[in-house]
Amino acid sequence: MPGFEVLYQAAALCLTYPDDDFLARLPLLREAAPQVREFADHAAVTPPGELAEEYVRVFGAQGLYLGRGGAAPARLSDLYRAHGLECTGEERPDFLPAVLEFAARTGNTDPLTGHRDALEELRARLAGFGTPYACVLDAVCATLPPAHPGDLTDPVPQPR
């Protein structure tokens, strides 16, 4: 699905902890990806401490991990390496911002489409919270093909 790389990178930034680097990138984020403008506008007018508290409240307990255990993180690591990328830091490879950044850098949306059900669950949860983070997931999900009944929840393809 070519053409969504900027959106995926913007969404990855929106879904990371709102530190000073994030706040400095807000004007660029707002202009580069109009699909996440609702969230960017919210982040721009929310005091940094409140924005950080909101992030922890919304994502703290369940996080932004797409896999439900099993082999998903290992298979994603293998896929990233096959594309010359490496997960660094303390986050797992199935951390949604990492998956979005992978899609932005490579154009490969297989990990996103393979975890479509998890994305839809997260999107519904965010909408239920009434948080502007929901528009970020709305934008990402709008770029993906519809989920089909019977799809596997973790079909990340092996590198070729």
DSSP file with accessible surface (Angstrom, degrees, kcal/mol):
  #  RESIDUE AA STRUCTURE BP1 BP2  ACC     N-H-->O    O-->H-N    N-H-->O    O-->H-N    TCO  KAPPA ALPHA  PHI   PSI    X-CA   Y-CA   Z-CA
    1    1 A M    >         0   0   88      0, 0.0     3,-0.8     0, 0.0     4,-0.1   0.000 360.0 360.0 360.0  80.5    0.0    0.0    0.0
    2    2 A P  T 3   +     0   0  115      0, 0.0   105,-0.0     0, 0.0   106,-0.0  -0.239 360.0  42.3 -67.5 155.8    2.3    2.7   -1.2
    3    3 A G  T 3  S+     0   0   63      1,-0.0     4,-0.2     4,-0.0     3,-0.2   0.331  86.4  89.1  97.2  -8.0    1.8    6.3   -0.2
    4    4 A F    <>  +     0   0   68     -3,-0.8     4,-2.7     1,-0.2     5,-0.2   0.335  51.7 105.1-103.9   9.2    1.1    6.0    3.4
    5    5 A E  H  > S+     0   0   63      1,-0.2     4,-2.4     2,-0.2     5,-0.2   0.884  80.5  49.3 -59.1 -42.1    4.7    6.1    4.7
    6    6 A V  H  > S+     0   0   85     -3,-0.2     4,-2.7     1,-0.2    -1,-0.2   0.928 111.7  49.5 -65.1 -42.2    4.4    9.6    6.1
    7    7 A L  H  > S+     0   0    6     -4,-0.2     4,-3.1     1,-0.2     5,-0.2   0.931 110.5  50.1 -61.3 -45.1    1.1    8.8    7.9
    8    8 A Y  H  X S+     0   0    2     -4,-2.7     4,-2.4     2,-0.2    -1,-0.2   0.912 112.2  47.2 -62.7 -40.3    2.7    5.7    9.4
    9    9 A Q  H  X S+     0   0   57     -4,-2.4     4,-2.1    -5,-0.2    -1,-0.2   0.929 113.6  48.3 -66.1 -41.9    5.7    7.7   10.6
   10   10 A A  H  X S+     0   0    6     -4,-2.7     4,-2.6     1,-0.2    -2,-0.2   0.923 111.5  49.7 -63.1 -43.4    3.4   10.4   12.0
   11   11 A A  H  X S+     0   0    0     -4,-3.1     4,-1.8     2,-0.2    -1,-0.2   0.905 107.8  54.4 -63.1 -40.2    1.3    7.8   13.7
   12   12 A A  H  < S+     0   0    3     -4,-2.4    -1,-0.2    -5,-0.2    -2,-0.2   0.930 110.7  46.2 -58.8 -43.5    4.4    6.2   15.3
   13   13 A L  H >< S+     0   0   33     -4,-2.1     3,-1.4     1,-0.2    -2,-0.2   0.913 110.1  53.4 -66.0 -41.7    5.4    9.5   16.7
   14   14 A C  H 3< S+     0   0    0     -4,-2.6    -1,-0.2     1,-0.3    -2,-0.2   0.818 108.6  51.0 -61.5 -31.0    1.9   10.2   18.0
   15   15 A L  T 3< S+     0   0    0     -4,-1.8    -1,-0.3    -5,-0.2     2,-0.2   0.306  93.1  91.1 -96.0   9.5    1.8    6.9   19.8
   16   16 A T  S <  S-     0   0   43     -3,-1.4    39,-0.0    -4,-0.2    -3,-0.0  -0.633  97.6 -75.4 -96.4 162.9    5.1    7.3   21.6
   17   17 A Y        -     0   0  114     -2,-0.2     2,-2.1     1,-0.1     5,-0.2  -0.313  52.6-113.7 -57.1 132.4    5.5    8.9   25.1
   18   18 A P        +     0   0    7      0, 0.0    -1,-0.1     0, 0.0    34,-0.1  -0.431  56.7 155.7 -76.9  79.5    5.0   12.7   24.7
   19   19 A D     >  -     0   0   75     -2,-2.1     4,-2.3    33,-0.0     5,-0.2  -0.191  62.1 -81.9 -90.9-172.0    8.5   13.9   25.6
   20   20 A D  H  > S+     0   0  130      1,-0.2     4,-2.3     2,-0.2     5,-0.2   0.871 129.1  54.9 -62.3 -38.0   10.2   17.2   24.6
   21   21 A D  H  > S+     0   0  101      2,-0.2     4,-1.4     1,-0.2    -1,-0.2   0.920 108.5  49.3 -61.3 -42.8   11.2   15.8   21.2
   22   22 A F  H >> S+     0   0    3     -5,-0.2     4,-0.6     1,-0.2     3,-0.6   0.947 110.7  49.5 -60.0 -48.1    7.6   14.8   20.4
   23   23 A L  H >< S+     0   0   41     -4,-2.3     3,-0.9     1,-0.3    -1,-0.2   0.884 108.2  53.7 -62.1 -36.5    6.4   18.3   21.4
   24   24 A A  H 3< S+     0   0   78     -4,-2.3     4,-0.3     1,-0.2    -1,-0.3   0.805 108.9  50.1 -67.3 -28.0    9.0   19.9   19.2
   25   25 A R  H <X S+     0   0  120     -4,-1.4     4,-2.9    -3,-0.6    -1,-0.2   0.501  81.9  97.9 -88.1  -5.5    7.8   17.9   16.2
   26   26 A L  H <X S+     0   0   12     -3,-0.9     4,-2.8    -4,-0.6     5,-0.2   0.896  80.3  50.2 -55.1 -46.9    4.1   18.7   16.7
   27   27 A P  H  > S+     0   0   88      0, 0.0     4,-1.7     0, 0.0    -1,-0.2   0.940 115.2  43.9 -60.3 -41.6    4.0   21.5   14.1
   28   28 A L  H  > S+     0   0  124     -4,-0.3     4,-3.0     1,-0.2     5,-0.3   0.929 113.2  51.7 -65.7 -43.0    5.7   19.4   11.4
   29   29 A L  H  X S+     0   0    6     -4,-2.9     4,-2.0     1,-0.2     7,-0.2   0.913 107.8  52.7 -59.3 -43.7    3.5   16.4   12.4
   30   30 A R  H  < S+     0   0   80     -4,-2.8    -1,-0.2    -5,-0.2    -2,-0.2   0.892 116.2  38.8 -61.3 -40.9    0.4   18.5   12.0
   31   31 A E  H  < S+     0   0  119     -4,-1.7    -2,-0.2    -5,-0.2    -1,-0.2   0.865 115.4  50.7 -79.7 -37.0    1.3   19.6    8.5
   32   32 A A  H  < S+     0   0   48     -4,-3.0    -2,-0.2     1,-0.3    -3,-0.2   0.818 121.2  29.0 -73.0 -32.2    2.8   16.4    7.2
   33   33 A A    ><  +     0   0    0     -4,-2.0     3,-2.1    -5,-0.3    -1,-0.3  -0.731  59.7 178.4-133.6  84.5   -0.1   14.1    8.2
   34   34 A P  G >  S+     0   0   72      0, 0.0     3,-1.6     0, 0.0     4,-0.3   0.757  77.4  74.6 -58.5 -21.6   -3.5   15.9    8.2
   35   35 A Q  G 3  S+     0   0   93      1,-0.3     3,-0.2     2,-0.1   104,-0.2   0.745 102.3  39.7 -64.0 -23.0   -5.1   12.6    9.2
   36   36 A V  G <> S+     0   0    0     -3,-2.1     4,-2.6    -7,-0.2     3,-0.3   0.217  82.1 111.0-108.7  15.3   -3.7   12.9   12.7
   37   37 A R  H <> S+     0   0   76     -3,-1.6     4,-3.3     1,-0.2     5,-0.3   0.865  71.6  59.5 -59.9 -37.8   -4.4   16.7   13.0
   38   38 A E  H  > S+     0   0  126     -4,-0.3     4,-1.9     1,-0.2    -1,-0.2   0.943 111.6  40.5 -57.5 -46.0   -7.1   16.2   15.6
   39   39 A F  H  > S+     0   0    0     -3,-0.3     4,-2.9     2,-0.2    -2,-0.2   0.927 114.6  51.9 -68.1 -43.6   -4.6   14.5   17.9
   40   40 A A  H  X S+     0   0    1     -4,-2.6     4,-2.2     1,-0.2    -2,-0.2   0.904 110.1  49.4 -60.7 -40.8   -1.8   17.0   17.0
   41   41 A D  H  X S+     0   0   62     -4,-3.3     4,-1.3     2,-0.2    -1,-0.2   0.917 111.8  48.9 -63.6 -42.7   -4.1   19.9   17.8
   42   42 A H  H  X S+     0   0   48     -4,-1.9     4,-1.1    -5,-0.3     3,-0.4   0.936 112.2  48.1 -60.4 -47.0   -5.0   18.3   21.1
   43   43 A A  H  < S+     0   0    1     -4,-2.9     3,-0.3     1,-0.2    -1,-0.2   0.863 107.4  57.2 -64.2 -34.0   -1.4   17.7   22.0
   44   44 A A  H  < S+     0   0   66     -4,-2.2    -1,-0.2     1,-0.2    -2,-0.2   0.821 114.0  36.5 -68.7 -30.4   -0.4   21.3   21.1
   45   45 A V  H  < S+     0   0  121     -4,-1.3    -1,-0.2    -3,-0.4    -2,-0.2   0.518  97.6  92.0-102.2  -5.6   -2.9   22.8   23.6
   46   46 A T  S  < S-     0   0   20     -4,-1.1     5,-0.1    -3,-0.3    -4,-0.0  -0.768  86.6-110.1 -90.5 128.8   -2.6   20.3   26.4
   47   47 A P     >  -     0   0   64      0, 0.0     4,-2.5     0, 0.0     3,-0.4  -0.284  30.6-116.2 -54.7 141.1    0.0   21.1   29.0
   48   48 A P  H  > S+     0   0   76      0, 0.0     4,-2.5     0, 0.0     5,-0.2   0.854 113.6  51.7 -51.8 -41.2    3.0   18.7   28.7
   49   49 A G  H  > S+     0   0   44      1,-0.2     4,-2.2     2,-0.2     5,-0.1   0.907 111.5  46.7 -63.9 -41.1    2.4   17.2   32.2
   50   50 A E  H  > S+     0   0  114     -3,-0.4     4,-2.5     2,-0.2    -1,-0.2   0.883 111.0  52.4 -66.8 -38.5   -1.3   16.5   31.4
   51   51 A L  H  X S+     0   0    0     -4,-2.5     4,-2.4     2,-0.2    -2,-0.2   0.926 110.1  48.3 -64.3 -41.5   -0.4   15.0   28.1
   52   52 A A  H  X S+     0   0   13     -4,-2.5     4,-2.3    -5,-0.2    -2,-0.2   0.917 111.7  49.8 -64.1 -41.8    2.1   12.6   29.7
   53   53 A E  H  X S+     0   0  128     -4,-2.2     4,-2.6     1,-0.2    -1,-0.2   0.899 110.0  51.0 -63.4 -40.2   -0.6   11.7   32.3
   54   54 A E  H  X S+     0   0   16     -4,-2.5     4,-2.9     2,-0.2     5,-0.3   0.921 108.5  51.9 -63.1 -43.6   -3.1   11.0   29.6
   55   55 A Y  H  X S+     0   0   26     -4,-2.4     4,-3.0     1,-0.2     5,-0.5   0.941 112.7  44.7 -57.9 -47.5   -0.6    8.8   27.7
   56   56 A V  H  X S+     0   0   82     -4,-2.3     4,-2.2     1,-0.2     5,-0.4   0.912 114.4  49.3 -65.1 -40.3    0.0    6.7   30.9
   57   57 A R  H  < S+     0   0  171     -4,-2.6     4,-0.3    -5,-0.2    -2,-0.2   0.917 118.4  38.8 -65.2 -41.7   -3.7    6.6   31.7
   58   58 A V  H  < S+     0   0    9     -4,-2.9     4,-0.2    -5,-0.2    -2,-0.2   0.912 135.7  15.7 -77.5 -41.8   -4.6    5.5   28.2
   59   59 A F  H  X S+     0   0    5     -4,-3.0     4,-2.4    -5,-0.3    -3,-0.2   0.571  99.4  92.7-112.3  -9.7   -1.8    3.1   27.4
   60   60 A G  T  < S+     0   0   50     -4,-2.2    -3,-0.1    -5,-0.5    -2,-0.1   0.897  90.0  38.2 -58.5 -48.1   -0.1    2.3   30.7
   61   61 A A  T  4 S+     0   0  104     -5,-0.4    -1,-0.2    -4,-0.3    -2,-0.1   0.941 133.3  20.0 -74.0 -46.2   -1.9   -0.8   31.8
   62   62 A Q  T >4 S-     0   0  126     -4,-0.2     3,-0.6     1,-0.1    -2,-0.2   0.629  93.7-159.9-102.5 -15.2   -2.2   -2.6   28.4
   63   63 A G  T 3<  -     0   0   17     -4,-2.4    -1,-0.1     1,-0.2    -2,-0.1  -0.071  36.3 -72.8  67.6-169.1    0.4   -0.9   26.4
   64   64 A L  T 3  S+     0   0    4     -4,-0.1    32,-3.4   -49,-0.0     2,-0.4  -0.249  78.0 136.8-120.7  41.6    0.7   -0.8   22.7
   65   65 A Y  B <   -A   95   0A  79     -3,-0.6    30,-0.2    30,-0.2    29,-0.0  -0.785  36.2-165.4 -96.6 133.9    1.8   -4.3   21.9
   66   66 A L        +     0   0    7     28,-2.4    -1,-0.1    -2,-0.4     2,-0.1   0.774  64.1  79.0 -87.9 -30.6    0.1   -6.1   19.1
   67   67 A G        -     0   0   10     27,-0.2     3,-0.1     1,-0.1    -2,-0.1  -0.414  66.6-146.2 -79.1 156.4    1.2   -9.7   19.8
   68   68 A R        -     0   0  140      1,-0.5     2,-0.1    -2,-0.1    -1,-0.1  -0.422  61.9 -82.2-113.2  52.6   -0.5  -11.9   22.4
   69   69 A G  S >  S+     0   0   39      1,-0.1     3,-0.9    -2,-0.1    -1,-0.5  -0.445  94.3  90.6  80.2-158.2    2.7  -13.6   23.4
   70   70 A G  T 3  S-     0   0   78      1,-0.2     4,-0.3    -2,-0.1    -1,-0.1  -0.306 102.9 -33.0  69.8-147.9    3.9  -16.5   21.3
   71   71 A A  T 3> S+     0   0   52      1,-0.2     4,-2.8     2,-0.1     5,-0.3   0.448 102.6 103.4 -92.2  -1.2    6.3  -16.1   18.4
   72   72 A A  H <> S+     0   0    0     -3,-0.9     4,-2.6     1,-0.2     5,-0.2   0.914  82.8  45.5 -53.3 -52.0    5.1  -12.6   17.2
   73   73 A P  H  > S+     0   0   25      0, 0.0     4,-2.5     0, 0.0    -1,-0.2   0.933 115.3  47.4 -60.5 -41.3    8.0  -10.6   18.7
   74   74 A A  H  > S+     0   0   57     -4,-0.3     4,-2.2     1,-0.2    -2,-0.2   0.922 113.1  48.0 -65.7 -42.3   10.6  -13.1   17.4
   75   75 A R  H  X S+     0   0   62     -4,-2.8     4,-2.3     2,-0.2    -1,-0.2   0.892 111.6  50.3 -66.8 -37.0    9.1  -13.2   13.9
   76   76 A L  H  X S+     0   0    0     -4,-2.6     4,-3.0    -5,-0.3     5,-0.2   0.916 108.2  52.8 -66.3 -41.3    8.9   -9.5   13.8
   77   77 A S  H  X S+     0   0   26     -4,-2.5     4,-2.6    -5,-0.2    -2,-0.2   0.922 110.2  48.6 -57.1 -44.0   12.6   -9.2   14.8
   78   78 A D  H  X S+     0   0   62     -4,-2.2     4,-2.2     2,-0.2    -1,-0.2   0.910 111.8  48.9 -62.4 -42.7   13.5  -11.6   12.0
   79   79 A L  H  X S+     0   0    5     -4,-2.3     4,-0.9     2,-0.2    -2,-0.2   0.923 111.1  49.7 -64.1 -43.4   11.4   -9.6    9.5
   80   80 A Y  H ><>S+     0   0    8     -4,-3.0     5,-2.9     1,-0.2     3,-1.0   0.938 111.2  49.1 -60.4 -47.2   13.0   -6.3   10.6
   81   81 A R  H ><5S+     0   0  115     -4,-2.6     3,-2.1     1,-0.3    -1,-0.2   0.881 104.1  59.4 -60.8 -38.3   16.5   -7.8   10.3
   82   82 A A  H 3<5S+     0   0   60     -4,-2.2    -1,-0.3     1,-0.3    -2,-0.2   0.764 108.3  46.5 -62.5 -22.6   15.6   -9.1    6.8
   83   83 A H  T <<5S-     0   0   83     -3,-1.0    -1,-0.3    -4,-0.9    -2,-0.2   0.193 125.4-103.0-101.2  11.1   15.0   -5.5    5.9
   84   84 A G  T < 5S+     0   0   68     -3,-2.1     2,-0.3     1,-0.3    -3,-0.2   0.699  83.7 121.6  78.1  19.6   18.2   -4.3    7.5
   85   85 A L      < -     0   0   39     -5,-2.9     2,-0.4    -6,-0.2    -1,-0.3  -0.821  42.5-162.0-115.5 157.0   16.5   -2.9   10.6
   86   86 A E        -     0   0  117     -2,-0.3     2,-0.5    -3,-0.1    -9,-0.0  -0.997  20.8-125.0-138.7 137.6   17.0   -3.7   14.2
   87   87 A C        -     0   0   43     -2,-0.4     2,-0.3   -10,-0.1    -6,-0.0  -0.732  36.4-178.8 -79.2 127.4   14.8   -3.1   17.2
   88   88 A T        +     0   0  122     -2,-0.5     3,-0.4     4,-0.1     2,-0.1  -0.820  38.5  34.5-121.8 166.4   16.8   -1.2   19.8
   89   89 A G  S    S-     0   0   76     -2,-0.3    -2,-0.0     1,-0.2     0, 0.0  -0.424 104.3 -55.9  87.6-164.6   15.9    0.0   23.3
   90   90 A E  S    S+     0   0  187     -2,-0.1    -1,-0.2     2,-0.1     2,-0.2   0.538  98.5 102.7 -97.1  -6.0   13.6   -1.7   25.7
   91   91 A E  S    S-     0   0   74     -3,-0.4     0, 0.0     1,-0.1     0, 0.0  -0.503  72.3-116.8 -80.1 148.3   10.5   -2.0   23.6
   92   92 A R    >   -     0   0  100     -2,-0.2     3,-1.9     1,-0.1     6,-0.2  -0.400  27.8-110.0 -74.8 158.7    9.5   -5.3   22.0
   93   93 A P  T 3  S+     0   0   14      0, 0.0    -1,-0.1     0, 0.0    -2,-0.0   0.726 117.2  61.2 -63.7 -20.6    9.3   -5.6   18.2
   94   94 A D  T 3  S+     0   0    0      4,-0.1   -28,-2.4     5,-0.1     2,-0.4   0.303  71.0 125.9 -92.1  13.6    5.5   -5.8   18.4
   95   95 A F  B X>  -A   65   0A  22     -3,-1.9     4,-2.0   -30,-0.2     3,-1.0  -0.558  68.5-128.7 -67.4 122.1    5.3   -2.3   20.0
   96   96 A L  H 3> S+     0   0    1    -32,-3.4     4,-2.9    -2,-0.4     5,-0.3   0.868 105.2  53.7 -51.2 -45.2    2.9   -0.5   17.7
   97   97 A P  H 3> S+     0   0    5      0, 0.0     4,-2.4     0, 0.0    -1,-0.3   0.901 110.0  49.6 -58.6 -34.5    5.1    2.5   17.1
   98   98 A A  H <> S+     0   0   24     -3,-1.0     4,-2.5     2,-0.2    -2,-0.2   0.914 111.1  48.5 -67.6 -41.4    7.9    0.2   16.0
   99   99 A V  H  X S+     0   0    1     -4,-2.0     4,-2.3     2,-0.2    -1,-0.2   0.922 112.7  48.6 -64.6 -41.6    5.6   -1.7   13.6
  100  100 A L  H  X S+     0   0    0     -4,-2.9     4,-2.5    -5,-0.2    -2,-0.2   0.907 110.6  50.2 -65.4 -40.9    4.4    1.6   12.2
  101  101 A E  H  X S+     0   0   64     -4,-2.4     4,-2.6    -5,-0.3     5,-0.2   0.909 108.9  52.5 -65.1 -39.5    8.0    2.9   11.8
  102  102 A F  H  X S+     0   0    5     -4,-2.5     4,-2.4     1,-0.2     6,-0.4   0.948 110.8  47.2 -57.8 -48.4    8.9   -0.4   10.0
  103  103 A A  H  X S+     0   0    1     -4,-2.3     4,-2.4     1,-0.2    -2,-0.2   0.896 112.1  51.0 -61.6 -38.7    6.0    0.1    7.6
  104  104 A A  H  < S+     0   0   13     -4,-2.5    -1,-0.2     1,-0.2    -2,-0.2   0.904 115.3  41.3 -65.3 -41.1    7.0    3.7    7.0
  105  105 A R  H  < S+     0   0  153     -4,-2.6    -2,-0.2    -5,-0.2    -1,-0.2   0.819 130.1  24.1 -77.7 -31.9   10.6    2.8    6.3
  106  106 A T  H  < S-     0   0   47     -4,-2.4    -3,-0.2    -5,-0.2    -2,-0.2   0.633  89.6-128.4-109.8 -20.0   10.0   -0.2    4.1
  107  107 A G     <  +     0   0   23     -4,-2.4     2,-0.8    -5,-0.4    -4,-0.2   0.460  65.5 135.4  78.9   1.0    6.5    0.2    2.7
  108  108 A N        +     0   0   28     -6,-0.4    -1,-0.2     1,-0.1     4,-0.2  -0.736  27.5 174.0 -88.3 110.8    5.8   -3.4    4.0
  109  109 A T    >>  +     0   0   12     -2,-0.8     4,-2.9     1,-0.2     3,-0.5   0.334  46.4 108.8 -98.8   7.1    2.4   -3.4    5.7
  110  110 A D  H 3> S+     0   0   60      1,-0.2     4,-2.9     2,-0.2     5,-0.2   0.893  78.1  51.2 -53.3 -44.7    2.2   -7.1    6.4
  111  111 A P  H 3> S+     0   0    1      0, 0.0     4,-0.7     0, 0.0    -1,-0.2   0.878 113.2  46.7 -63.8 -31.9    2.8   -6.8   10.2
  112  112 A L  H X4 S+     0   0    0     -3,-0.5     3,-0.6     2,-0.2     7,-0.2   0.945 115.9  42.6 -72.1 -48.1   -0.1   -4.2   10.3
  113  113 A T  H >< S+     0   0   43     -4,-2.9     3,-1.3     1,-0.2     4,-0.2   0.868 111.3  56.8 -67.6 -32.3   -2.5   -6.2    8.2
  114  114 A G  H 3< S+     0   0    7     -4,-2.9    -1,-0.2    -5,-0.3    -2,-0.2   0.726 113.1  40.5 -68.9 -21.2   -1.5   -9.4   10.1
  115  115 A H  T <X S+     0   0    0     -4,-0.7     4,-2.4    -3,-0.6    -1,-0.3  -0.010  76.4 126.5-113.9  29.0   -2.5   -7.7   13.3
  116  116 A R  H <> S+     0   0   27     -3,-1.3     4,-2.6     1,-0.2     5,-0.2   0.885  71.5  53.8 -56.1 -41.7   -5.6   -6.1   12.0
  117  117 A D  H  > S+     0   0   50      1,-0.2     4,-2.4     2,-0.2    -1,-0.2   0.922 109.1  48.1 -61.6 -43.1   -7.8   -7.6   14.8
  118  118 A A  H  > S+     0   0   15     -3,-0.2     4,-2.4    35,-0.2    -1,-0.2   0.897 111.4  51.0 -64.8 -38.4   -5.5   -6.2   17.5
  119  119 A L  H  X S+     0   0    0     -4,-2.4     4,-2.8    -7,-0.2    -2,-0.2   0.913 110.5  48.8 -64.0 -42.0   -5.5   -2.8   15.8
  120  120 A E  H  X S+     0   0   47     -4,-2.6     4,-2.5     2,-0.2    -2,-0.2   0.890 110.5  50.8 -65.6 -39.1   -9.3   -2.8   15.7
  121  121 A E  H  X S+     0   0  109     -4,-2.4     4,-2.3     2,-0.2    -2,-0.2   0.925 112.7  46.1 -62.6 -44.5   -9.5   -3.8   19.3
  122  122 A L  H  X S+     0   0   11     -4,-2.4     4,-2.8     2,-0.2     5,-0.2   0.924 111.4  52.1 -63.8 -43.0   -7.2   -1.0   20.3
  123  123 A R  H  X S+     0   0   69     -4,-2.8     4,-2.5     1,-0.2    -2,-0.2   0.932 110.9  47.4 -59.8 -44.2   -9.1    1.5   18.1
  124  124 A A  H  X S+     0   0   65     -4,-2.5     4,-2.4     2,-0.2    -1,-0.2   0.908 111.6  50.8 -64.5 -40.7  -12.4    0.5   19.8
  125  125 A R  H  X S+     0   0   62     -4,-2.3     4,-1.8     2,-0.2    -2,-0.2   0.929 111.5  47.4 -63.6 -43.5  -10.8    0.8   23.2
  126  126 A L  H  X>S+     0   0    0     -4,-2.8     5,-1.6     1,-0.2     4,-0.9   0.908 111.3  50.4 -65.8 -41.1   -9.5    4.3   22.5
  127  127 A A  H ><5S+     0   0   61     -4,-2.5     3,-0.7    -5,-0.2    -1,-0.2   0.912 108.6  53.4 -62.1 -39.3  -12.8    5.4   21.0
  128  128 A G  H 3<5S+     0   0   69     -4,-2.4    -1,-0.2     1,-0.3    -2,-0.2   0.849 106.7  51.7 -64.0 -33.5  -14.5    4.1   24.2
  129  129 A F  H 3<5S-     0   0  116     -4,-1.8    -1,-0.3    -5,-0.1    -2,-0.2   0.678 107.1-131.0 -73.0 -19.8  -12.1    6.2   26.3
  130  130 A G  T <<5 +     0   0   65     -4,-0.9    -3,-0.2    -3,-0.7    -2,-0.1   0.794  53.8 151.8  72.9  27.6  -13.0    9.2   24.2
  131  131 A T    > < -     0   0   12     -5,-1.6     3,-2.0     1,-0.1     4,-0.3  -0.677  57.2-127.4 -94.0 145.6   -9.4   10.1   23.7
  132  132 A P  T >> S+     0   0   22      0, 0.0     3,-1.2     0, 0.0     4,-0.6   0.680 102.8  80.5 -63.0 -14.8   -8.0   12.0   20.7
  133  133 A Y  H >> S+     0   0    0      1,-0.2     4,-1.3     2,-0.2     3,-0.9   0.779  77.7  73.6 -59.3 -24.3   -5.5    9.1   20.3
  134  134 A A  H <> S+     0   0   10     -3,-2.0     4,-2.7    -8,-0.3    -1,-0.2   0.869  86.5  60.0 -59.9 -35.2   -8.4    7.3   18.6
  135  135 A C  H <> S+     0   0   10     -3,-1.2     4,-2.2    -4,-0.3    -1,-0.2   0.823  99.8  57.3 -65.0 -28.4   -8.1    9.4   15.5
  136  136 A V  H <X S+     0   0    0     -3,-0.9     4,-2.1    -4,-0.6    -1,-0.2   0.946 110.6  42.0 -65.6 -46.4   -4.5    8.1   15.1
  137  137 A L  H  X S+     0   0    1     -4,-1.3     4,-3.0     1,-0.2     5,-0.3   0.879 111.1  57.0 -69.1 -34.4   -5.8    4.5   15.0
  138  138 A D  H  X S+     0   0   70     -4,-2.7     4,-1.9     1,-0.2    -1,-0.2   0.933 108.6  47.1 -57.9 -45.6   -8.7    5.5   12.8
  139  139 A A  H  X S+     0   0   11     -4,-2.2     4,-0.6     2,-0.2    -2,-0.2   0.914 114.3  45.8 -65.0 -43.2   -6.2    6.9   10.2
  140  140 A V  H >< S+     0   0    2     -4,-2.1     3,-1.5     1,-0.2     4,-0.4   0.954 113.2  48.8 -65.4 -49.0   -4.0    3.9   10.3
  141  141 A C  H >< S+     0   0    1     -4,-3.0     3,-1.4     1,-0.3    -1,-0.2   0.838 102.0  64.1 -62.9 -30.3   -6.9    1.4   10.0
  142  142 A A  H 3< S+     0   0   83     -4,-1.9    -1,-0.3    -5,-0.3    -2,-0.2   0.728  99.6  54.5 -65.9 -19.5   -8.3    3.3    7.1
  143  143 A T  T << S+     0   0   10     -3,-1.5    -1,-0.3    -4,-0.6    -2,-0.2   0.578  97.5  80.4 -88.1 -10.2   -5.2    2.5    5.1
  144  144 A L  S <  S-     0   0   12     -3,-1.4     3,-0.1    -4,-0.4     0, 0.0  -0.673  87.3-103.6-100.8 152.7   -5.5   -1.2    5.6
  145  145 A P        -     0   0   53      0, 0.0    -1,-0.1     0, 0.0     3,-0.1  -0.321  54.2 -86.2 -65.9 154.8   -7.7   -3.8    3.8
  146  146 A P        -     0   0   92      0, 0.0     2,-0.1     0, 0.0   -30,-0.1  -0.278  46.6-104.6 -61.5 149.0  -10.8   -4.9    5.8
  147  147 A A        -     0   0   37    -31,-0.1   -34,-0.0    -3,-0.1     3,-0.0  -0.447  33.1-143.6 -70.1 146.9  -10.3   -7.8    8.2
  148  148 A H    >   -     0   0  113     -2,-0.1     3,-2.2    -3,-0.1    -1,-0.0  -0.934  23.2-104.1-114.3 136.4  -11.7  -11.1    7.0
  149  149 A P  T 3  S+     0   0  132      0, 0.0     3,-0.1     0, 0.0    -1,-0.0  -0.288 108.6  28.9 -55.0 138.2  -13.4  -13.6    9.4
  150  150 A G  T 3  S+     0   0   78      1,-0.3     3,-0.1    -3,-0.0     2,-0.1   0.373  84.1 142.6  91.2  -6.3  -11.1  -16.5   10.0
  151  151 A D    <   -     0   0   73     -3,-2.2    -1,-0.3     1,-0.1     2,-0.1  -0.401  58.6-108.4 -63.2 146.1   -7.9  -14.4    9.5
  152  152 A L        -     0   0  124      1,-0.1   -35,-0.2    -3,-0.1    -1,-0.1  -0.461  17.3-137.5 -70.3 148.1   -5.1  -15.4   11.9
  153  153 A T  S    S+     0   0   65      1,-0.2   -35,-0.2    -2,-0.1    -1,-0.1   0.604  98.6  31.2 -83.9  -7.4   -4.5  -12.8   14.6
  154  154 A D        +     0   0   36    -87,-0.1     2,-1.1   -39,-0.1    -1,-0.2  -0.205  68.7 143.0-144.3  47.7   -0.7  -13.2   14.3
  155  155 A P        +     0   0   49      0, 0.0   -40,-0.1     0, 0.0   -41,-0.1  -0.262  17.5 163.9 -91.2  53.4    0.2  -14.1   10.7
  156  156 A V        -     0   0    2     -2,-1.1    -2,-0.0   -42,-0.1    -3,-0.0  -0.568  39.8-123.0 -69.4 120.9    3.4  -12.1   10.4
  157  157 A P        -     0   0   36      0, 0.0    -1,-0.1     0, 0.0   -78,-0.1  -0.309  19.2-112.9 -68.5 150.6    5.1  -13.5    7.3
  158  158 A Q        -     0   0   99      1,-0.1   -82,-0.1   -80,-0.0   -83,-0.0  -0.506  42.6 -94.2 -75.4 147.6    8.6  -15.0    7.5
  159  159 A P              0   0   44      0, 0.0    -1,-0.1     0, 0.0   -80,-0.1  -0.339 360.0 360.0 -61.3 148.2   11.3  -13.1    5.6
  160  160 A R              0   0  263    -81,-0.1     0, 0.0    -3,-0.1     0, 0.0  -0.595 360.0 360.0 -96.1 360.0   11.9  -14.4    2.1
